Amino acid sequence: MYGYVIGIINTDKIFYDKKTSVIIIEAEFILKRDYMKQNHHSLAYKRQKQPNKTYKDLKQKQKMKIADQMFRETCSYYKENGEMPTEEAAREITERIYKKLESQAVWVPFDEVYQAYLLKMPRYEIRIRENGIPEEKPAKEKKPDLPKKKRGSNNKICPECGRKMKQQFIGLQHCKCGMSWKKDIGYFERTGDMVFALERRKTGKKTKQCPVIRYR
């Protein structure tokens, strides 16, 4: 058995083993690990913890999202029917919104959301009559899935022999044929007196290591 014991139930069955001189207790243990297994983010736990939660108890961000859904649903209904939602339609709209809340594990009683919607409806009506129904934003076009660049695929191609160059430092690559590439000067031919090193340079608050060419 693993975990910390935080309680014992049914300790009425106690036996004594003569061979080992050990007292055996048949018991059911409540382990701390089992207690910790409870999902404190689940809807059931939240209902149990705050059964009388009100709409005002929701976080400001949650209330803003719900209000946005309510207004969009109202605009959609007004666009189709030319009038504000009836009492029956308002309940149906609230049910749709409430299902979304449940899927996001947001707990608040249904009646709280329904009453909040009924209170907001007169304001939504004034808003729609004064400003009209807002135009829906066009859906963003999905960018085509481009193949991911493999590691090392940024190596330059040698203009002389066509082989891939090998990186010595960031911003400095070499080819076997004697050609090199440096970020600030581009392609060049190596000579025997060249030595390649890193030099620390300060750019603002950051210190970077930049490749440099030195001569013997």
Rosetta constraint file for C-alpha pairs under 8 A:
AtomPair CA 2 CA 31 HARMONIC 7.91 0.50
AtomPair CA 3 CA 31 HARMONIC 5.80 0.50
AtomPair CA 3 CA 32 HARMONIC 5.97 0.50
AtomPair CA 3 CA 33 HARMONIC 5.66 0.50
AtomPair CA 4 CA 31 HARMONIC 5.59 0.50
AtomPair CA 4 CA 32 HARMONIC 5.20 0.50
AtomPair CA 4 CA 33 HARMONIC 7.18 0.50
AtomPair CA 5 CA 29 HARMONIC 6.50 0.50
AtomPair CA 5 CA 30 HARMONIC 6.08 0.50
AtomPair CA 5 CA 31 HARMONIC 4.80 0.50
AtomPair CA 5 CA 32 HARMONIC 6.12 0.50
AtomPair CA 6 CA 29 HARMONIC 7.78 0.50
AtomPair CA 6 CA 30 HARMONIC 5.98 0.50
AtomPair CA 6 CA 31 HARMONIC 5.94 0.50
AtomPair CA 6 CA 32 HARMONIC 6.08 0.50
AtomPair CA 7 CA 29 HARMONIC 6.13 0.50
AtomPair CA 7 CA 30 HARMONIC 5.29 0.50
AtomPair CA 7 CA 31 HARMONIC 7.38 0.50
AtomPair CA 8 CA 27 HARMONIC 6.71 0.50
AtomPair CA 8 CA 28 HARMONIC 6.13 0.50
AtomPair CA 8 CA 29 HARMONIC 4.94 0.50
AtomPair CA 8 CA 30 HARMONIC 6.36 0.50
AtomPair CA 9 CA 27 HARMONIC 6.06 0.50
AtomPair CA 9 CA 28 HARMONIC 5.35 0.50
AtomPair CA 9 CA 29 HARMONIC 6.40 0.50
AtomPair CA 9 CA 30 HARMONIC 7.93 0.50
AtomPair CA 10 CA 26 HARMONIC 7.68 0.50
AtomPair CA 10 CA 27 HARMONIC 5.45 0.50
AtomPair CA 10 CA 28 HARMONIC 6.47 0.50
AtomPair CA 11 CA 25 HARMONIC 6.63 0.50
AtomPair CA 11 CA 26 HARMONIC 6.43 0.50
AtomPair CA 11 CA 27 HARMONIC 5.24 0.50
AtomPair CA 11 CA 28 HARMONIC 7.94 0.50
AtomPair CA 12 CA 26 HARMONIC 7.73 0.50
AtomPair CA 12 CA 27 HARMONIC 7.98 0.50
AtomPair CA 13 CA 25 HARMONIC 6.08 0.50
AtomPair CA 13 CA 26 HARMONIC 5.43 0.50
AtomPair CA 13 CA 27 HARMONIC 7.43 0.50
AtomPair CA 14 CA 23 HARMONIC 7.07 0.50
AtomPair CA 14 CA 24 HARMONIC 5.80 0.50
AtomPair CA 14 CA 25 HARMONIC 4.60 0.50
AtomPair CA 14 CA 26 HARMONIC 6.33 0.50
AtomPair CA 15 CA 23 HARMONIC 5.82 0.50
AtomPair CA 15 CA 24 HARMONIC 5.05 0.50
AtomPair CA 15 CA 25 HARMONIC 6.40 0.50
AtomPair CA 16 CA 21 HARMONIC 6.88 0.50
AtomPair CA 16 CA 22 HARMONIC 6.04 0.50
AtomPair CA 16 CA 23 HARMONIC 4.58 0.50
AtomPair CA 16 CA 24 HARMONIC 6.05 0.50
AtomPair CA 17 CA 21 HARMONIC 5.40 0.50
AtomPair CA 17 CA 22 HARMONIC 5.41 0.50
AtomPair CA 17 CA 23 HARMONIC 6.28 0.50
AtomPair CA 17 CA 24 HARMONIC 7.23 0.50
AtomPair CA 18 CA 22 HARMONIC 7.31 0.50
AtomPair CA 30 CA 34 HARMONIC 7.05 0.50
AtomPair CA 30 CA 35 HARMONIC 7.59 0.50
AtomPair CA 31 CA 35 HARMONIC 6.48 0.50
AtomPair CA 32 CA 36 HARMONIC 6.16 0.50
AtomPair CA 33 CA 37 HARMONIC 6.31 0.50
AtomPair CA 34 CA 38 HARMONIC 7.41 0.50
AtomPair CA 39 CA 45 HARMONIC 7.02 0.50
AtomPair CA 40 CA 45 HARMONIC 5.85 0.50
AtomPair CA 40 CA 46 HARMONIC 7.22 0.50
AtomPair CA 41 CA 45 HARMONIC 6.94 0.50
AtomPair CA 41 CA 46 HARMONIC 7.05 0.50
AtomPair CA 41 CA 105 HARMONIC 7.31 0.50
AtomPair CA 42 CA 46 HARMONIC 6.41 0.50
AtomPair CA 42 CA 105 HARMONIC 6.22 0.50
AtomPair CA 43 CA 47 HARMONIC 6.14 0.50
AtomPair CA 43 CA 102 HARMONIC 7.28 0.50
AtomPair CA 43 CA 105 HARMONIC 5.04 0.50
AtomPair CA 43 CA 106 HARMONIC 6.89 0.50
AtomPair CA 43 CA 107 HARMONIC 6.24 0.50
AtomPair CA 44 CA 48 HARMONIC 6.25 0.50
AtomPair CA 45 CA 49 HARMONIC 6.07 0.50
AtomPair CA 46 CA 50 HARMONIC 5.98 0.50
AtomPair CA 46 CA 51 HARMONIC 7.80 0.50
AtomPair CA 46 CA 107 HARMONIC 6.35 0.50
AtomPair CA 47 CA 51 HARMONIC 5.11 0.50
AtomPair CA 47 CA 107 HARMONIC 6.50 0.50
AtomPair CA 47 CA 108 HARMONIC 7.96 0.50
AtomPair CA 52 CA 109 HARMONIC 7.73 0.50
AtomPair CA 53 CA 57 HARMONIC 6.36 0.50
AtomPair CA 53 CA 107 HARMONIC 7.95 0.50
AtomPair CA 53 CA 108 HARMONIC 5.84 0.50
AtomPair CA 53 CA 109 HARMONIC 6.97 0.50
AtomPair CA 54 CA 58 HARMONIC 7.31 0.50
AtomPair CA 54 CA 108 HARMONIC 6.38 0.50
AtomPair CA 54 CA 109 HARMONIC 7.21 0.50
AtomPair CA 54 CA 112 HARMONIC 6.18 0.50
AtomPair CA 55 CA 63 HARMONIC 7.96 0.50
AtomPair CA 55 CA 108 HARMONIC 6.50 0.50
AtomPair CA 55 CA 112 HARMONIC 5.52 0.50
AtomPair CA 55 CA 113 HARMONIC 6.50 0.50
AtomPair CA 55 CA 116 HARMONIC 7.37 0.50
AtomPair CA 58 CA 62 HARMONIC 6.28 0.50
AtomPair CA 58 CA 63 HARMONIC 6.39 0.50
AtomPair CA 58 CA 108 HARMONIC 7.73 0.50
AtomPair CA 59 CA 63 HARMONIC 6.34 0.50
AtomPair CA 60 CA 64 HARMONIC 6.19 0.50
AtomPair CA 61 CA 65 HARMONIC 6.30 0.50
AtomPair CA 62 CA 66 HARMONIC 6.22 0.50
AtomPair CA 63 CA 67 HARMONIC 6.03 0.50
AtomPair CA 64 CA 68 HARMONIC 6.13 0.50
AtomPair CA 65 CA 69 HARMONIC 6.31 0.50
AtomPair CA 66 CA 70 HARMONIC 6.15 0.50
AtomPair CA 66 CA 97 HARMONIC 7.47 0.50
AtomPair CA 67 CA 71 HARMONIC 6.18 0.50
AtomPair CA 68 CA 72 HARMONIC 6.23 0.50
AtomPair CA 69 CA 73 HARMONIC 6.09 0.50
AtomPair CA 69 CA 97 HARMONIC 7.02 0.50
AtomPair CA 70 CA 74 HARMONIC 6.12 0.50
AtomPair CA 70 CA 93 HARMONIC 7.68 0.50
AtomPair CA 70 CA 94 HARMONIC 7.81 0.50
AtomPair CA 70 CA 97 HARMONIC 7.48 0.50
AtomPair CA 70 CA 117 HARMONIC 6.95 0.50
AtomPair CA 71 CA 75 HARMONIC 6.13 0.50
AtomPair CA 71 CA 124 HARMONIC 6.78 0.50
AtomPair CA 72 CA 76 HARMONIC 6.16 0.50
AtomPair CA 73 CA 77 HARMONIC 6.26 0.50
AtomPair CA 73 CA 93 HARMONIC 6.76 0.50
AtomPair CA 74 CA 78 HARMONIC 6.08 0.50
AtomPair CA 74 CA 84 HARMONIC 7.05 0.50
AtomPair CA 74 CA 85 HARMONIC 6.88 0.50
AtomPair CA 74 CA 124 HARMONIC 7.68 0.50
AtomPair CA 75 CA 79 HARMONIC 6.00 0.50
AtomPair CA 75 CA 128 HARMONIC 7.63 0.50
AtomPair CA 75 CA 133 HARMONIC 6.11 0.50
AtomPair CA 76 CA 80 HARMONIC 6.43 0.50
AtomPair CA 77 CA 81 HARMONIC 6.00 0.50
AtomPair CA 77 CA 82 HARMONIC 7.72 0.50
AtomPair CA 77 CA 83 HARMONIC 7.60 0.50
AtomPair CA 77 CA 84 HARMONIC 7.09 0.50
AtomPair CA 77 CA 85 HARMONIC 6.53 0.50
AtomPair CA 78 CA 82 HARMONIC 4.84 0.50
AtomPair CA 78 CA 83 HARMONIC 4.99 0.50
AtomPair CA 78 CA 84 HARMONIC 5.53 0.50
AtomPair CA 78 CA 85 HARMONIC 7.15 0.50
AtomPair CA 79 CA 83 HARMONIC 7.87 0.50
AtomPair CA 79 CA 133 HARMONIC 7.54 0.50
AtomPair CA 84 CA 121 HARMONIC 8.00 0.50
AtomPair CA 84 CA 125 HARMONIC 6.86 0.50
AtomPair CA 85 CA 89 HARMONIC 5.30 0.50
AtomPair CA 85 CA 90 HARMONIC 5.56 0.50
AtomPair CA 86 CA 90 HARMONIC 5.92 0.50
AtomPair CA 87 CA 91 HARMONIC 6.37 0.50
AtomPair CA 88 CA 92 HARMONIC 6.43 0.50
AtomPair CA 89 CA 93 HARMONIC 6.14 0.50
AtomPair CA 90 CA 94 HARMONIC 6.16 0.50
AtomPair CA 90 CA 114 HARMONIC 7.86 0.50
AtomPair CA 90 CA 117 HARMONIC 7.74 0.50
AtomPair CA 90 CA 118 HARMONIC 7.55 0.50
AtomPair CA 91 CA 95 HARMONIC 6.15 0.50
AtomPair CA 91 CA 114 HARMONIC 6.77 0.50
AtomPair CA 92 CA 96 HARMONIC 6.42 0.50
AtomPair CA 93 CA 97 HARMONIC 6.36 0.50
AtomPair CA 94 CA 98 HARMONIC 5.90 0.50
AtomPair CA 94 CA 113 HARMONIC 6.95 0.50
AtomPair CA 94 CA 114 HARMONIC 5.80 0.50
AtomPair CA 94 CA 117 HARMONIC 7.41 0.50
AtomPair CA 95 CA 99 HARMONIC 6.20 0.50
AtomPair CA 95 CA 110 HARMONIC 7.98 0.50
AtomPair CA 96 CA 100 HARMONIC 6.66 0.50
AtomPair CA 97 CA 101 HARMONIC 6.44 0.50
AtomPair CA 98 CA 102 HARMONIC 6.24 0.50
AtomPair CA 98 CA 110 HARMONIC 6.85 0.50
AtomPair CA 98 CA 113 HARMONIC 7.60 0.50
AtomPair CA 99 CA 103 HARMONIC 6.25 0.50
AtomPair CA 100 CA 104 HARMONIC 6.39 0.50
AtomPair CA 101 CA 105 HARMONIC 6.26 0.50
AtomPair CA 101 CA 106 HARMONIC 5.12 0.50
AtomPair CA 101 CA 107 HARMONIC 7.27 0.50
AtomPair CA 102 CA 106 HARMONIC 5.69 0.50
AtomPair CA 102 CA 107 HARMONIC 6.90 0.50
AtomPair CA 108 CA 112 HARMONIC 6.86 0.50
AtomPair CA 108 CA 113 HARMONIC 7.37 0.50
AtomPair CA 109 CA 113 HARMONIC 6.91 0.50
AtomPair CA 110 CA 114 HARMONIC 6.21 0.50
AtomPair CA 111 CA 115 HARMONIC 5.95 0.50
AtomPair CA 112 CA 116 HARMONIC 6.15 0.50
AtomPair CA 113 CA 117 HARMONIC 6.23 0.50
AtomPair CA 114 CA 118 HARMONIC 6.36 0.50
AtomPair CA 115 CA 119 HARMONIC 6.28 0.50
AtomPair CA 116 CA 120 HARMONIC 6.34 0.50
AtomPair CA 117 CA 121 HARMONIC 6.15 0.50
AtomPair CA 118 CA 122 HARMONIC 7.82 0.50
AtomPair CA 120 CA 124 HARMONIC 6.29 0.50
AtomPair CA 121 CA 125 HARMONIC 6.18 0.50
AtomPair CA 122 CA 126 HARMONIC 6.47 0.50
AtomPair CA 123 CA 127 HARMONIC 6.16 0.50
AtomPair CA 124 CA 128 HARMONIC 6.09 0.50
AtomPair CA 125 CA 129 HARMONIC 6.19 0.50
AtomPair CA 126 CA 130 HARMONIC 6.07 0.50
AtomPair CA 127 CA 131 HARMONIC 5.87 0.50
AtomPair CA 127 CA 132 HARMONIC 7.28 0.50
AtomPair CA 128 CA 132 HARMONIC 4.53 0.50
AtomPair CA 128 CA 133 HARMONIC 5.61 0.50
AtomPair CA 149 CA 153 HARMONIC 6.38 0.50
AtomPair CA 155 CA 164 HARMONIC 6.20 0.50
AtomPair CA 155 CA 165 HARMONIC 5.82 0.50
AtomPair CA 155 CA 166 HARMONIC 6.64 0.50
AtomPair CA 155 CA 167 HARMONIC 7.10 0.50
AtomPair CA 155 CA 173 HARMONIC 7.64 0.50
AtomPair CA 156 CA 164 HARMONIC 5.87 0.50
AtomPair CA 156 CA 165 HARMONIC 5.48 0.50
AtomPair CA 156 CA 173 HARMONIC 7.46 0.50
AtomPair CA 156 CA 181 HARMONIC 7.83 0.50
AtomPair CA 157 CA 162 HARMONIC 5.69 0.50
AtomPair CA 157 CA 163 HARMONIC 5.64 0.50
AtomPair CA 157 CA 164 HARMONIC 4.62 0.50
AtomPair CA 157 CA 165 HARMONIC 5.93 0.50
AtomPair CA 158 CA 162 HARMONIC 4.83 0.50
AtomPair CA 158 CA 163 HARMONIC 5.41 0.50
AtomPair CA 158 CA 164 HARMONIC 6.13 0.50
AtomPair CA 158 CA 165 HARMONIC 6.24 0.50
AtomPair CA 158 CA 175 HARMONIC 6.61 0.50
AtomPair CA 158 CA 179 HARMONIC 6.99 0.50
AtomPair CA 158 CA 180 HARMONIC 7.95 0.50
AtomPair CA 160 CA 177 HARMONIC 7.79 0.50
AtomPair CA 160 CA 179 HARMONIC 7.53 0.50
AtomPair CA 161 CA 177 HARMONIC 7.10 0.50
AtomPair CA 163 CA 175 HARMONIC 7.27 0.50
AtomPair CA 164 CA 175 HARMONIC 7.13 0.50
AtomPair CA 165 CA 173 HARMONIC 5.78 0.50
AtomPair CA 165 CA 174 HARMONIC 5.17 0.50
AtomPair CA 165 CA 175 HARMONIC 4.71 0.50
AtomPair CA 165 CA 176 HARMONIC 7.89 0.50
AtomPair CA 165 CA 180 HARMONIC 7.82 0.50
AtomPair CA 166 CA 173 HARMONIC 5.27 0.50
AtomPair CA 166 CA 174 HARMONIC 5.33 0.50
AtomPair CA 166 CA 175 HARMONIC 6.39 0.50
AtomPair CA 167 CA 171 HARMONIC 7.81 0.50
AtomPair CA 167 CA 172 HARMONIC 5.95 0.50
AtomPair CA 167 CA 173 HARMONIC 4.18 0.50
AtomPair CA 167 CA 174 HARMONIC 6.40 0.50
AtomPair CA 168 CA 172 HARMONIC 5.85 0.50
AtomPair CA 168 CA 173 HARMONIC 5.63 0.50
AtomPair CA 168 CA 174 HARMONIC 7.16 0.50
AtomPair CA 169 CA 173 HARMONIC 7.06 0.50
AtomPair CA 169 CA 198 HARMONIC 7.96 0.50
AtomPair CA 169 CA 211 HARMONIC 6.58 0.50
AtomPair CA 170 CA 210 HARMONIC 7.75 0.50
AtomPair CA 170 CA 211 HARMONIC 7.44 0.50
AtomPair CA 171 CA 181 HARMONIC 7.82 0.50
AtomPair CA 171 CA 182 HARMONIC 5.64 0.50
AtomPair CA 171 CA 183 HARMONIC 4.92 0.50
AtomPair CA 171 CA 210 HARMONIC 7.76 0.50
AtomPair CA 171 CA 211 HARMONIC 6.87 0.50
AtomPair CA 172 CA 180 HARMONIC 7.43 0.50
AtomPair CA 172 CA 181 HARMONIC 5.74 0.50
AtomPair CA 172 CA 182 HARMONIC 4.67 0.50
AtomPair CA 172 CA 183 HARMONIC 6.56 0.50
AtomPair CA 172 CA 211 HARMONIC 6.63 0.50
AtomPair CA 173 CA 180 HARMONIC 5.66 0.50
AtomPair CA 173 CA 181 HARMONIC 5.18 0.50
AtomPair CA 173 CA 182 HARMONIC 6.66 0.50
AtomPair CA 174 CA 178 HARMONIC 7.38 0.50
AtomPair CA 174 CA 179 HARMONIC 6.15 0.50
AtomPair CA 174 CA 180 HARMONIC 4.31 0.50
AtomPair CA 174 CA 181 HARMONIC 6.37 0.50
AtomPair CA 175 CA 179 HARMONIC 5.36 0.50
AtomPair CA 175 CA 180 HARMONIC 6.01 0.50
AtomPair CA 178 CA 189 HARMONIC 5.98 0.50
AtomPair CA 178 CA 190 HARMONIC 5.58 0.50
AtomPair CA 178 CA 191 HARMONIC 7.99 0.50
AtomPair CA 179 CA 187 HARMONIC 6.97 0.50
AtomPair CA 179 CA 188 HARMONIC 5.87 0.50
AtomPair CA 179 CA 189 HARMONIC 4.57 0.50
AtomPair CA 179 CA 190 HARMONIC 5.86 0.50
AtomPair CA 180 CA 187 HARMONIC 5.65 0.50
AtomPair CA 180 CA 188 HARMONIC 5.45 0.50
AtomPair CA 180 CA 189 HARMONIC 6.05 0.50
AtomPair CA 180 CA 190 HARMONIC 6.40 0.50
AtomPair CA 181 CA 185 HARMONIC 7.54 0.50
AtomPair CA 181 CA 186 HARMONIC 5.16 0.50
AtomPair CA 181 CA 187 HARMONIC 4.30 0.50
AtomPair CA 181 CA 188 HARMONIC 6.20 0.50
AtomPair CA 182 CA 186 HARMONIC 5.06 0.50
AtomPair CA 182 CA 187 HARMONIC 6.53 0.50
AtomPair CA 182 CA 188 HARMONIC 8.00 0.50
AtomPair CA 190 CA 194 HARMONIC 6.93 0.50
AtomPair CA 193 CA 215 HARMONIC 5.41 0.50
AtomPair CA 193 CA 216 HARMONIC 5.34 0.50
AtomPair CA 194 CA 213 HARMONIC 6.41 0.50
AtomPair CA 194 CA 214 HARMONIC 5.78 0.50
AtomPair CA 194 CA 215 HARMONIC 4.79 0.50
AtomPair CA 194 CA 216 HARMONIC 6.62 0.50
AtomPair CA 195 CA 213 HARMONIC 5.77 0.50
AtomPair CA 195 CA 214 HARMONIC 4.98 0.50
AtomPair CA 195 CA 215 HARMONIC 5.79 0.50
AtomPair CA 195 CA 216 HARMONIC 7.03 0.50
AtomPair CA 196 CA 211 HARMONIC 6.90 0.50
AtomPair CA 196 CA 212 HARMONIC 5.89 0.50
AtomPair CA 196 CA 213 HARMONIC 4.89 0.50
AtomPair CA 196 CA 214 HARMONIC 6.24 0.50
AtomPair CA 197 CA 211 HARMONIC 5.69 0.50
AtomPair CA 197 CA 212 HARMONIC 5.49 0.50
AtomPair CA 197 CA 213 HARMONIC 6.61 0.50
AtomPair CA 197 CA 214 HARMONIC 7.48 0.50
AtomPair CA 198 CA 209 HARMONIC 5.79 0.50
AtomPair CA 198 CA 210 HARMONIC 5.38 0.50
AtomPair CA 198 CA 211 HARMONIC 4.53 0.50
AtomPair CA 198 CA 212 HARMONIC 5.92 0.50
AtomPair CA 199 CA 209 HARMONIC 5.38 0.50
AtomPair CA 199 CA 210 HARMONIC 5.28 0.50
AtomPair CA 199 CA 211 HARMONIC 6.25 0.50
AtomPair CA 199 CA 212 HARMONIC 6.53 0.50
AtomPair CA 200 CA 207 HARMONIC 6.46 0.50
AtomPair CA 200 CA 208 HARMONIC 5.60 0.50
AtomPair CA 200 CA 209 HARMONIC 4.51 0.50
AtomPair CA 200 CA 210 HARMONIC 6.30 0.50
AtomPair CA 201 CA 207 HARMONIC 5.56 0.50
AtomPair CA 201 CA 208 HARMONIC 5.31 0.50
AtomPair CA 201 CA 209 HARMONIC 6.24 0.50
AtomPair CA 201 CA 210 HARMONIC 6.92 0.50
AtomPair CA 202 CA 206 HARMONIC 5.81 0.50
AtomPair CA 202 CA 207 HARMONIC 4.37 0.50
AtomPair CA 202 CA 208 HARMONIC 6.25 0.50
AtomPair CA 203 CA 207 HARMONIC 6.11 0.50
AtomPair CA 203 CA 208 HARMONIC 7.22 0.50
